[in-house]
Amino acid sequence: MDWIEIIHLRTHSHQDKAQALAAFRQLSLPIGIERLKGARLFRNHTLENDLAIIITWHNEKKQGGKSPLGLQLAAAFSEFGQIYHTTWKYEFSLFDDEVAH
């Protein structure tokens, strides 16, 4: 079962957004975190100061709550603006690789 963490950052200013983007580009995720699939940064199309870090996990049994990595990233990026950190569990996809074949 896959699940994700979304760390939504609403930056205080354009300068804070630029600094947050630079900080994310300099990140190196710790090696050996079990079940970590990756982390990506997204920019909102319409709200210029909104960014989202999406951490993707694969885990048969999500133990509940936010991961230590997610909590660390949320704390680190909170200096650039307001953070909203949530977790989401995979439910269903219309276009899974298994279905598309």
Secondary structure, DSSP 8 states (H G I E B T S, - for coil): -EEEEEEEEEESSHHHHHHHHHHHHH----TT-TTEEEEEEEE-SS-TTEEEEEEEEE-SS--SS--HHHHHHHHHHGGGEEEEEEEEE----SS-HHHH-
